Amino acid sequence: MKYLYAFVCAVLSVFGLSACQPVQDDGQVEYKLVQDVLEFEQDGGVQYINIQTVSEVKASSPDSWCTVSDNQSQSAKMVKLAVTVSANEGVEARSTSVNLTIGGKENEKVEVLQKGNPLYVEKTEVVLDASAQEFSVKVSASDAYDVE
């Protein structure tokens, strides 16, 4: 009876330890990415990527205007990463990605989109005399605009 009890305890402990592993039978890491796209206004700011997993998460971005914290906060089953985007001074929208490595494997990319400055007027000082009729100003726009 004593050996049967020890055998049952050993079997249960093996099952208990294997149940804690974040890897499925097919070798894939278990996780759930809450969102796969972050959209920012022209001014930039901070948004968060939330990942449900018990595995270690590492994140990086290839562009200097988009930075990501390395495990901003982590609970038992949720990892929250802060993505910070600087202001977009250009007219055109821009995009990049945050590359996620979950459980030691490159798993996902979160797309980061940022709007451009919709209307840019070049700063030019114009001094007109009484006879001047017209002058020009350089304007760049990502959208259509009207001049009145």
C-alpha positions as CSV (number, residue, x, y, z in Angstrom):
1,M,0.0,0.0,0.0
2,K,2.9,2.3,0.9
3,Y,4.4,1.8,-2.6
4,L,1.1,2.3,-4.4
5,Y,0.6,5.7,-2.6
6,A,4.2,6.7,-3.6
7,F,3.5,5.7,-7.2
8,V,0.3,7.7,-7.4
9,C,2.0,10.7,-5.9
10,A,4.8,10.5,-8.4
11,V,2.4,10.2,-11.3
12,L,0.3,13.1,-10.1
13,S,3.3,15.3,-9.6
14,V,4.5,14.6,-13.2
15,F,1.1,15.5,-14.6
16,G,1.0,18.6,-12.4
17,L,4.4,19.8,-13.6
18,S,3.6,19.3,-17.2
19,A,0.3,21.2,-16.9
20,C,2.3,24.3,-15.9
21,Q,4.2,24.4,-19.2
22,P,3.1,27.1,-21.7
23,V,3.9,24.8,-24.7
24,Q,1.4,22.7,-26.5
25,D,2.0,19.2,-27.7
26,D,2.9,20.4,-31.2
27,G,5.7,22.7,-29.8
28,Q,3.8,25.9,-30.3
29,V,3.8,28.5,-27.4
30,E,0.4,29.2,-26.1
31,Y,-0.6,32.9,-26.1
32,K,-3.4,35.2,-27.1
33,L,-2.6,38.6,-28.6
34,V,-5.4,41.0,-27.6
35,Q,-4.9,43.4,-30.5
36,D,-2.7,43.3,-33.6
37,V,-2.9,46.9,-34.8
38,L,-2.2,50.2,-33.0
39,E,-3.3,53.5,-34.6
40,F,-1.8,56.8,-33.5
41,E,-2.7,60.4,-34.3
42,Q,-0.1,62.7,-35.7
43,D,0.9,64.0,-32.2
44,G,2.0,60.4,-31.2
45,G,1.5,59.1,-27.6
46,V,1.4,55.8,-25.7
47,Q,-0.7,52.8,-26.3
48,Y,-0.5,49.2,-24.9
49,I,-0.1,45.7,-26.3
50,N,-1.8,43.1,-24.1
51,I,-0.8,39.5,-24.4
52,Q,-2.3,36.6,-22.5
53,T,0.5,34.1,-21.8
54,V,2.5,32.6,-19.1
55,S,5.7,32.7,-21.3
56,E,8.4,35.3,-21.3
57,V,7.7,38.1,-23.9
58,K,10.3,40.3,-25.6
59,A,9.4,43.1,-28.0
60,S,11.3,45.4,-30.3
61,S,10.6,47.9,-33.1
62,P,13.0,48.6,-36.0
63,D,12.2,52.4,-36.2
64,S,13.5,55.0,-33.8
65,W,10.2,56.9,-33.7
66,C,8.5,53.9,-32.2
67,T,9.8,52.5,-28.9
68,V,8.4,49.6,-26.8
69,S,9.0,48.8,-23.2
70,D,10.2,45.4,-22.3
71,N,7.5,43.9,-20.1
72,Q,5.9,47.1,-18.7
73,S,3.8,45.0,-16.4
74,Q,3.2,41.3,-16.1
75,S,0.7,39.4,-14.0
76,A,0.4,35.6,-13.8
77,K,-1.3,35.4,-17.3
78,M,-1.1,38.9,-18.9
79,V,1.8,40.9,-20.3
80,K,1.3,44.6,-20.9
81,L,3.8,46.4,-23.2
82,A,3.9,50.2,-23.6
83,V,4.4,51.4,-27.2
84,T,5.5,55.1,-27.4
85,V,5.3,56.9,-30.8
86,S,6.9,60.4,-31.3
87,A,5.0,63.1,-33.2
88,N,5.0,62.8,-37.0
89,E,6.2,66.1,-38.4
90,G,5.8,64.9,-42.0
91,V,2.8,65.1,-44.2
92,E,2.6,61.4,-45.1
93,A,1.3,58.7,-42.7
94,R,3.9,56.2,-41.6
95,S,4.0,52.7,-40.3
96,T,6.2,50.2,-38.6
97,S,5.8,47.0,-36.5
98,V,6.5,45.8,-33.0
99,N,8.1,42.3,-33.3
100,L,7.1,40.0,-30.5
101,T,9.1,37.0,-29.3
102,I,7.0,34.8,-27.0
103,G,8.5,31.9,-25.2
104,G,11.8,32.2,-27.1
105,K,10.1,32.0,-30.5
106,E,9.3,34.9,-32.9
107,N,5.6,34.7,-33.0
108,E,3.8,37.9,-34.0
109,K,4.1,41.4,-35.4
110,V,1.8,44.2,-34.2
111,E,1.3,46.8,-36.9
112,V,1.8,50.4,-35.8
113,L,0.2,53.1,-37.9
114,Q,0.5,56.9,-37.5
115,K,-1.3,59.7,-39.3
116,G,0.7,62.4,-40.9
117,N,0.4,66.2,-40.5
118,P,-2.7,66.8,-42.7
119,L,-1.7,70.3,-43.8
120,Y,1.8,71.8,-43.7
121,V,2.3,75.5,-44.6
122,E,5.9,76.5,-45.0
123,K,6.8,79.3,-42.6
124,T,7.6,82.3,-44.8
125,E,7.7,85.9,-43.8
126,V,6.2,88.1,-46.6
127,V,6.6,91.9,-46.7
128,L,4.3,93.5,-49.2
129,D,4.4,97.1,-50.4
130,A,1.3,98.9,-51.6
131,S,1.9,97.8,-55.3
132,A,2.2,94.1,-54.6
133,Q,-0.7,92.0,-55.9
134,E,0.2,88.5,-55.1
135,F,2.6,86.2,-53.3
136,S,3.1,82.4,-53.0
137,V,3.2,80.1,-50.0
138,K,4.3,76.5,-50.1
139,V,1.6,74.1,-48.8
140,S,1.9,70.3,-48.5
141,A,-1.1,68.2,-47.6
142,S,-2.0,64.5,-47.2
143,D,-5.6,65.3,-47.9
144,A,-7.5,67.5,-50.4
145,Y,-8.0,71.1,-49.3
146,D,-9.7,74.2,-50.6
147,V,-8.2,77.7,-51.0
148,E,-10.5,80.7,-50.8
